């Protein structure tokens, strides 16, 4: 995960920023350069969200494993 670009409040902040980016891209009316920059930021945010969700799934799987109850 790219810590330098990780929103300070974790998954929710990354998801909310990503939603805003999608809305701007869908609305149109922005330059190609801005569209590309927003797309690139969206890719980073999507990776952050995926990584955080994967970590959460891993933690749940480990907590549910039989070895965790021993």
N, CA, C and O of each residue as an XYZ file, in Angstrom:
280
protein
N       0.839     -1.176      0.000
C       0.000      0.000      0.000
C       0.882      1.235      0.000
O       1.941      1.240      0.627
N       0.462      2.268     -0.687
C       1.219      3.498     -0.779
C       0.838      4.404      0.384
O      -0.181      5.094      0.333
N       1.645      4.401      1.415
C       1.340      5.184      2.613
C       1.322      6.682      2.337
O       0.485      7.394      2.893
N       2.212      7.170      1.505
C       2.306      8.601      1.260
C       1.013      9.165      0.675
O       0.710     10.342      0.869
N       0.265      8.354     -0.024
C      -0.969      8.832     -0.641
C      -2.207      8.271      0.042
O      -3.321      8.453     -0.450
N      -2.029      7.593      1.167
C      -3.136      6.999      1.892
C      -3.885      8.078      2.670
O      -3.279      8.778      3.482
N      -5.193      8.226      2.439
C      -5.954      9.195      3.216
C      -5.843      8.883      4.703
O      -5.818      7.720      5.106
N      -5.779      9.910      5.491
C      -5.536      9.768      6.921
C      -6.576      8.973      7.679
O      -6.260      8.413      8.728
N      -7.795      8.899      7.198
C      -8.839      8.230      7.944
C      -9.177      6.845      7.422
O     -10.256      6.328      7.714
N      -8.290      6.236      6.663
C      -8.446      4.857      6.252
C      -9.438      4.626      5.133
O      -9.601      5.446      4.229
N     -10.092      3.486      5.224
C     -10.951      3.014      4.146
C     -12.058      4.012      3.793
O     -12.264      4.332      2.623
N     -12.757      4.493      4.801
C     -13.888      5.380      4.545
C     -13.456      6.647      3.807
O     -14.135      7.085      2.879
N     -12.338      7.232      4.211
C     -11.849      8.440      3.549
C     -11.453      8.151      2.109
O     -11.757      8.933      1.208
N     -10.773      7.025      1.892
C     -10.369      6.651      0.533
C     -11.595      6.400     -0.331
O     -11.654      6.850     -1.476
N     -12.574      5.680      0.213
C     -13.790      5.391     -0.543
C     -14.545      6.669     -0.882
O     -15.008      6.836     -2.010
N     -14.672      7.574      0.090
C     -15.397      8.815     -0.151
C     -14.700      9.677     -1.207
O     -15.357     10.273     -2.061
N     -13.372      9.738     -1.144
C     -12.638     10.500     -2.160
C     -12.823      9.866     -3.530
O     -12.980     10.572     -4.526
N     -12.805      8.549     -3.584
C     -12.995      7.840     -4.850
C     -14.381      8.106     -5.423
O     -14.525      8.306     -6.629
N     -15.386      8.111     -4.583
C     -16.752      8.414     -5.029
C     -16.811      9.814     -5.628
O     -17.453     10.026     -6.657
N     -16.143     10.768     -4.988
C     -16.104     12.128     -5.519
C     -15.422     12.206     -6.867
O     -15.863     12.936     -7.754
N     -14.355     11.460     -7.020
C     -13.630     11.436     -8.298
C     -14.509     10.862     -9.396
O     -14.564     11.403    -10.500
N     -15.192      9.776     -9.099
C     -16.081      9.169    -10.097
C     -17.164     10.163    -10.511
O     -17.484     10.273    -11.694
N     -17.723     10.879     -9.553
C     -18.765     11.861     -9.863
C     -18.227     12.952    -10.776
O     -18.904     13.351    -11.724
N     -17.013     13.445    -10.506
C     -16.411     14.475    -11.357
C     -16.172     13.960    -12.766
O     -16.437     14.657    -13.745
N     -15.665     12.728    -12.863
C     -15.405     12.161    -14.187
C     -16.702     11.945    -14.958
O     -16.761     12.200    -16.161
N     -17.727     11.480    -14.278
C     -19.002     11.240    -14.941
C     -19.673     12.539    -15.369
O     -20.361     12.576    -16.389
N     -19.477     13.606    -14.592
C     -20.100     14.892    -14.902
C     -19.489     15.522    -16.148
O     -20.159     16.258    -16.873
N     -18.216     15.229    -16.390
C     -17.548     15.784    -17.561
C     -17.235     17.256    -17.368
O     -17.278     17.774    -16.252
N     -16.921     17.920    -18.465
C     -16.633     19.340    -18.424
C     -15.265     19.694    -17.863
O     -15.018     20.847    -17.511
N     -14.377     18.713    -17.778
C     -13.023     18.977    -17.296
C     -12.037     18.633    -18.408
O     -12.350     17.896    -19.343
N     -10.858     19.183    -18.276
C      -9.854     18.967    -19.323
C      -9.362     17.523    -19.319
O      -9.541     16.781    -18.354
N      -8.744     17.159    -20.420
C      -8.168     15.826    -20.537
C      -7.107     15.613    -19.461
O      -7.040     14.550    -18.845
N      -6.282     16.630    -19.244
C      -5.217     16.512    -18.240
C      -5.791     16.270    -16.848
O      -5.301     15.421    -16.103
N      -6.844     17.029    -16.504
C      -7.476     16.839    -15.195
C      -8.143     15.473    -15.110
O      -8.097     14.823    -14.066
N      -8.753     15.040    -16.187
C      -9.379     13.717    -16.214
C      -8.357     12.616    -15.969
O      -8.605     11.687    -15.200
N      -7.216     12.727    -16.623
C      -6.160     11.725    -16.446
C      -5.646     11.743    -15.012
O      -5.441     10.689    -14.411
N      -5.436     12.938    -14.462
C      -4.961     13.047    -13.080
C      -5.967     12.449    -12.110
O      -5.587     11.745    -11.174
N      -7.247     12.725    -12.328
C      -8.279     12.152    -11.463
C      -8.323     10.631    -11.604
O      -8.458      9.912    -10.614
N      -8.210     10.153    -12.831
C      -8.202      8.703    -13.066
C      -7.042      8.044    -12.317
O      -7.214      7.012    -11.668
N      -5.870      8.651    -12.415
C      -4.693      8.092    -11.734
C      -4.883      8.094    -10.223
O      -4.540      7.119     -9.554
N      -5.424      9.176     -9.683
C      -5.693      9.224     -8.237
C      -6.733      8.167     -7.872
O      -6.620      7.518     -6.832
N      -7.727      7.994     -8.706
C      -8.736      6.965     -8.465
C      -8.138      5.571     -8.424
O      -8.542      4.742     -7.608
N      -7.179      5.309     -9.297
C      -6.499      4.009     -9.289
C      -5.768      3.784     -7.968
O      -5.807      2.686     -7.412
N      -5.100      4.825     -7.464
C      -4.399      4.725     -6.180
C      -5.401      4.455     -5.058
O      -5.178      3.592     -4.209
N      -6.492      5.193     -5.065
C      -7.505      5.024     -4.020
C      -8.150      3.637     -4.079
O      -8.405      3.022     -3.043
N      -8.411      3.152     -5.282
C      -8.988      1.818     -5.428
C      -8.038      0.759     -4.862
O      -8.479     -0.197     -4.224
N      -6.746      0.932     -5.093
C      -5.747     -0.002     -4.547
C      -5.725      0.063     -3.021
O      -5.651     -0.967     -2.350
N      -5.788      1.270     -2.481
C      -5.816      1.434     -1.028
C      -7.031      0.710     -0.452
O      -6.908     -0.036      0.519
N      -8.196      0.928     -1.045
C      -9.414      0.272     -0.557
C      -9.290     -1.246     -0.646
O      -9.644     -1.954      0.297
N      -8.796     -1.739     -1.756
C      -8.627     -3.179     -1.930
C      -7.666     -3.751     -0.894
O      -7.941     -4.791     -0.296
N      -6.543     -3.074     -0.682
C      -5.569     -3.545      0.298
C      -6.152     -3.564      1.707
O      -5.940     -4.515      2.458
N      -6.887     -2.512      2.064
C      -7.489     -2.458      3.398
C      -8.550     -3.545      3.579
O      -8.627     -4.169      4.638
N      -9.355     -3.769      2.561
C     -10.364     -4.831      2.641
C      -9.716     -6.214      2.713
O     -10.172     -7.077      3.463
N      -8.659     -6.423      1.938
C      -7.939     -7.696      1.995
C      -7.359     -7.937      3.382
O      -7.402     -9.057      3.892
N      -6.815     -6.887      3.992
C      -6.266     -7.009      5.344
C      -7.352     -7.351      6.347
O      -7.148     -8.174      7.240
N      -8.501     -6.720      6.198
C      -9.619     -7.011      7.099
C     -10.098     -8.447      6.921
O     -10.377     -9.136      7.902
N     -10.193     -8.899      5.673
C     -10.603    -10.292      5.424
C      -9.616    -11.271      6.041
O     -10.010    -12.281      6.624
N      -8.327    -10.964      5.907
C      -7.285    -11.813      6.477
C      -7.414    -11.878      7.994
O      -7.298    -12.953      8.582
N      -7.650    -10.742      8.624
C      -7.790    -10.696     10.082
C      -8.991    -11.508     10.539
O      -8.918    -12.211     11.547
N     -10.097    -11.417      9.808
C     -11.290    -12.192     10.156
C     -11.019    -13.679      9.974
O     -11.388    -14.488     10.825
N     -10.379    -14.041      8.873
C     -10.065    -15.449      8.626
C      -9.167    -16.010      9.722
O      -9.372    -17.134     10.180
N      -8.182    -15.237     10.142
C      -7.295    -15.691     11.202
C      -8.027    -15.812     12.541
O      -7.771    -16.732     13.318
N      -8.931    -14.879     12.796
C      -9.686    -14.938     14.051
C     -10.653    -16.120     14.073
O     -10.949    -16.665     15.136
N     -11.142    -16.513     12.900
C     -12.071    -17.632     12.814
C     -11.394    -18.998     12.719
O     -12.057    -20.028     12.837
N     -10.087    -19.011     12.507
C      -9.405    -20.293     12.333
C      -9.391    -21.063     13.646
O      -9.370    -20.462     14.720
N      -9.404    -22.393     13.565
C      -9.407    -23.222     14.782
C      -8.207    -22.943     15.685
O      -8.327    -23.051     16.905
N      -7.078    -22.595     15.127
C      -5.883    -22.320     15.924
C      -6.085    -21.086     16.804
O      -5.461    -20.980     17.860
N      -6.929    -20.168     16.398
C      -7.161    -18.955     17.172
C      -7.937    -19.239     18.441
O      -7.866    -18.455     19.387
N      -8.672    -20.332     18.491
C      -9.475    -20.654     19.669
C      -8.718    -21.508     20.671
O      -9.228    -21.764     21.762
N      -7.519    -21.955     20.333
C      -6.737    -22.794     21.248
C      -6.108    -21.999     22.356
O      -5.419    -22.563     23.206
